Amino acid sequence: MQKGQSLVELLLAIGLASILLPALITGLVTSREGKSQQSQRVKAVSLLRQTQEAIRSIRNRNWDNIAVNGTYHTEIVGNQWILSSNSATVDGFTQSIILSSINRDSSGAIVSEPNGVIDASTKKVDISIAWYQPYSSLTNSSLYLTRWRDNISYTETTQSQFNAGTKNGTVVRSTNPPQVPDDGEIVLATGGHSDWCSPSLDSNTLNLPKNGVGKAISARAGSAVGQSSQAAAGTGENSSGVSYANINISDTFPPVPSIQGTFDGYKTNGVFTEQNYAYLATDTNGKQGVIIDLSQKIGEKYQEAGSLNTGISSSKGRSIFVLNDIAYLTANNKKLYTFNIANKSGSHNPIGSVTLPGVGNKVVVFHDVDYDYAFVAVNSEQTPLQIIQSSNNGQTLSVVGSANLPDDEDGMDVVVNSTGTRAYLIIEENKKFYIIDTSTKSGNQPTLGIYSTGQMNPKGIAVVPGNRAIVVGSSGEEYQVVNISNESSPGRCGGVDVNININGVSSIVESDGDAYSYIISDSDPEFRIIEGGSGGAFTSNGIFESQTFNPGYQTADNRFSANFSQPASTAIQFQVALANMESEVCPASFTFVGPSGTSSDWFTPSAGSTSFSAAFPLGSYGSNYANPGQCFRYKTQLSTTDQNNTPVLYDFTINYSP
């Protein structure tokens, strides 16, 4: 019995050992290998962190070290980390570093390709550390590296720095009190002949060819200091004058007018000009409107490009205005017509029309958010101002608003401000000038202020910077300047008795601040110039372009900031330019861009603000903008609608990274 029991116990021991020993042995082996795997992982994580710091060190030395996408590993050469091509295995660990570009949208958020644009100042870094003993395994991480943390700045604030730039309608003056030695600031130019309220008749006049009666005038100022202004004059009432004369007026003092070319064949009642075309409203049957190509001239004669035909043979054109290839023409049959003139050549028929309560003596067109609005001075005692909404590319016209004035008289001429919220209307019979609130466009438009022209019968009007209006006509004081700063009580601030009947006026401000009115009359010489008086008024618009800043190597320009002042009725805007070297020198010309990367766009601070900061557009735009780049300039545009105030630029700073 005892021997049998011992045998059973032995068998049980052997059975238990066969079950437990493999597990114990396996556990022992696994434990030994687990410790080894854990040791490898600890080493891999340490190598991963070392690689992260090595990459940052390489980036900090020079961004170009990580600029090229690809697969790399790190090495120490000459006591510093470098990147070498391809992955590498050392001591059983394979290190792989993948550099890739990222894209950002317009708000700066990272997006996937092909959306957005490549951010040349950010790289994605994918790092992996792999090992194969005792088991194949991997640890990895991703990070983004940018140039932004190693910023360098460059500031312009002194008179010497500003004076090295180019000034067009702007000047550099000393700050008072100065914050640093030679401290300077940029403001609009002053002086010259810019005081509208102190006008004088210039001695230089121009007698238009032949013997027509001066009826219409339109003018454009030169776009830069030294560039001539252009005036378009038309004669009518009889066929013995020129239909159109293109007049060049030099940017000198005194200004000198000269005829560049003429056009004959029609009696002109109204004229409108663009860069390459002039448009006439004529009293010719079948050609109530005429299009003149200013680029085509035989001798001194311009060539007719096309015509506008109302379809009513007895009608005569009275006034014309062109906006976005749609011509608006009023005729003496009490209608306003629209024409599509995208193609200037040939005869054009109306695409839309609307009946007016009287003859439209003058039409001007303003583009609002959704519609174009034609403001028409109408020969109607009930509604001398009509507002017509234009939609469907000029094909649909509807009267939406009007002005019922305190006196039942006929509208003679009308001007609309740049926002379409004010219309300025003159009435010949009661010798009045009206300021009308046109903010709503629909319904009856309220009158804000009235000015009496005295003995003068008003025939033409212009509204100019500085809250001034010019009213011209016949009898009394034929040229009057009205201060419209207080809309409820406009008043005369100057005038000239020229002793002629003035039929029209067009007023401009040159880039250097000089103010001129060009008048057309029925007396020889038909074309005359009235200049603003000398004074300290600021020019309405000016541009400052900085000198070139070259740090000596290619950089990524990150942000810019500026400090300035914007008094009421003034504004300041910025553009930036960044380009690469050309033949080891900075380029002669730059492409200036705004936040969207286009030259038509500007960085625009909010009204009344005194500081501004924005990011540079990344990538390449236009013909010569590249960020990263090496050569930098900035451009500042200053403007005012009150010539007693100017915006002021105190300093401009760029933030860049090598």
Residue, then its C-alpha position, 0 to 999 in steps of 0.5 A: m500500500q505504501k509503495g502504491q501510494s508513493l507511485v501515485e505521488l510520483l506520477l502526480a509530481i511528474g504530471l504537475a512538472s510537465i504542466l508547470l515547467p514549460a510555462l515557467i521556462t517560457g515565462l523566464v525566457t519571455s521575461r529576459e527578452g521583454k527586458s531586452q525589448q524594453s531596453q531597446r525601446v528606451k534607447a529608441v525613444s532617447l534616440l528619437r528625442q535626440t533626433q528632434e533636438a538635432i533637427r531643431s539645431i540644424r534648422n536654427r543654424n540655417w533654414d536652408n539646411i531643411a529646405v529640400n524635401g526628402t528622406y534623411h538621417t542625422e550625423i555629427v560632422g565638425n562638432q555639429w549636427i547635419l542632415s545626410s541623405n537617406s535613412a541609416t542604421v547604427d547599432g541596430f537602430t534605423q533612423s529615418i527623417i522625412l521632410s515635406s512641405i505643407n499648404r495653408d489656406s488664406s486664413g493660415a490654417i494647414v490644408s491638404e494638397p492641392n488646396g491652399v498654397i505652399d508655406a515656404s516657412t514651415k516644414k513637416v518633419d516625420i521621424s521614425i526609429a526602428w529596431y529588429q531585435p529581439y522583435s521588430s518594432l518602431t517609435n515615431s513622432s511628427l513635428y512642424l518647424t518654422r522660421w518664426r521663432d528666430n525673427i529679425s526686424y528692420t524698422e524705418t522711422t528716420q527722415s534719412q530712411f524715408n527720404a531715400g524712398t520715392k515720394n509722389g504727392t507725399v513729403v517727409r517731415s520731422t516729428n515734433p517732438p522727435q522720439v529718436p534722432d533724425d525722427g521723421e514721418i510721412v504726410l500728404a504734400t501741401g502748398g501749391h495751388s490747392d485752396w478751392c476757396s481762393p480761385s483765380l482765372d488763369s491767363n492761359t486759355l485755349n480757343l477751340p478750332k472753328n466757331g462752335v459753342g462750348k457745351a460739354i467738358s470732362a477731365r481726368a487728372g494725371s496719375a503721377v506728379g509731372q504727368s499731364s491732365q486730360a480734358a475733353a471738350g465738345t461744341g454744339e448748337n451749330s455745326s461750325g465747331v469741332s465735335y470733340a477736342n482732346i486737350n492736354i494740360s501740363d503739370t506746370f505752373p501756370p498750366v499750359p493747355s494744348i490740343q492733341g487731336t479733334f473729331d468733327g461731324y456732329k453737334t455735341n451736347g454731352v461728353f464722357t471720357e475713358q483712357n482709350y475712348a471718348y463718348l459723345a451725346t449728339d443731336t444727329n438722327g440715327k447717331q444720338g451717341v458716338i464712340i471715338d477711338l483715341s488710339q486711332k488718329i489720322g493726322e490730327k483727326y480721331q476716328e469714329a469707332g461706333s455709334l449709338n442709335t435710339g431707334i427714334s430718328s427725331s430724338k437727340g442725345r443730351s447726356i452720356f455716361v459709361l460704366n462697365d461697358i454699358a452706355y447710359l444715354t438720355a435723349n430729348n424724347k424723355k427717355l433714358y437708354t442703355f447700350n452694351i458697348a463691350n464691342k465698341s465698333g459698329s452701330h449699337n441699338p438699345i438693350g433697355s430704356v425707361t421713360l422719364p418725366g422730362v428731358g434728362n439734362k444730365v446722367v451719372v451712374f453709380h455702382d452699388v453692391d447689387y445694382d447700378y443706379a443712374f441719377v438723372a437731372v430731369n427737366s421736370e418741375q415735379t421730380p427734377l431728380q430721378i433715380i433709375q435702378s439698372s439690373n440684368n446687365g443694363q437690360t432692365l431699368s426701373v425708376v425707384g426714387s426721386a427728389n421732390l424739391p421745395d420749389d417746382e423747378d427743372g433739374m439742370d446738372v447732377v453729381v453723386n459722391s463716391t458712396g452714392t449717398r449724396a446727390y448734388l443738384i442745380i436748378e437754373e430757374n430758381k438759382k439754387f444748389y441742393i444737397i440731397d440724401t440718397s442713402t436709400k435710393s428708393g422713394n422720395q429723397p430728402t433735401l439736406g441743404i440749399y444754397s442760393t447762387g444769387q444772380m447766377n443762373p447755374k448750368g454746371i456743377a462739380v464736387v471736389p475734395g475738401n467738402r467743396a462744390i463748384v457751381v458755374g453758370s451765366s450772369g452774376e458771379e459765374y464761378q462760385v465755390v460752396n463749402i458743403s462741410n455743414e450740409s444743413s447750411p452750405g455757404r459760399c467760400g469763394g468765387v470769380d466773376v469771369n464775365i462770360n457764360i459758363n456752360g460746364v465745369s470739370s474740376i481735378v486735383e493733381s498728384d502734387g495737390d494743385a487744384y484746377s477747374y476747367i470751364i467751357s463757355d460760349s465765348d472765345p476762348e471757349f476753354r479756360i482754367i481756374e486755379g485754386g489759391s495758394g495755401g496749406a491744404f493737403t493734396s487728396n492722395g499721395i504715394f510713398e515707396s520705400q528704398t530697397f532693404n537687402p539683408g544680404y541673404q534670402t529670407a522669409d518675410n513673416r510679418f510687418s507692422a506700422n504705427f500711424s495716425q488717421p484723423a477723420s476723413t483720412a485713410i492709410q493703406f499698405q502694399v509689400a514687395l519681395a523679390n530675389m536678386e537679379s544678376e547679383v543685384c536687387p531688381a529695378s522694379f518690384t511687384f507690390v501686393g496686398p493680402s491676396g497677393t494681387s497688385s490691386d489689393w491693399f492692406t487696409p487698417s480700420a478707420g481711426s486705428t493707429s497701428f496695424s500688423a499683418a502677415f506677408p503673402l507666401g509664395s510667388y505672385g505676379s511677375n516679380y514677387a517671391n517670398p522667401g526673397q532677398c530684396f524688400r520694399y513697401k508702399t504706403q498710400l495716403s488719402t484725405t477727403d478733408q484737405n485740412n487733415t492728413p494721415v501720418l506714417y510714423d514707422f514701418t517694421i518688417n519681421y523676417s527670418p533667415 
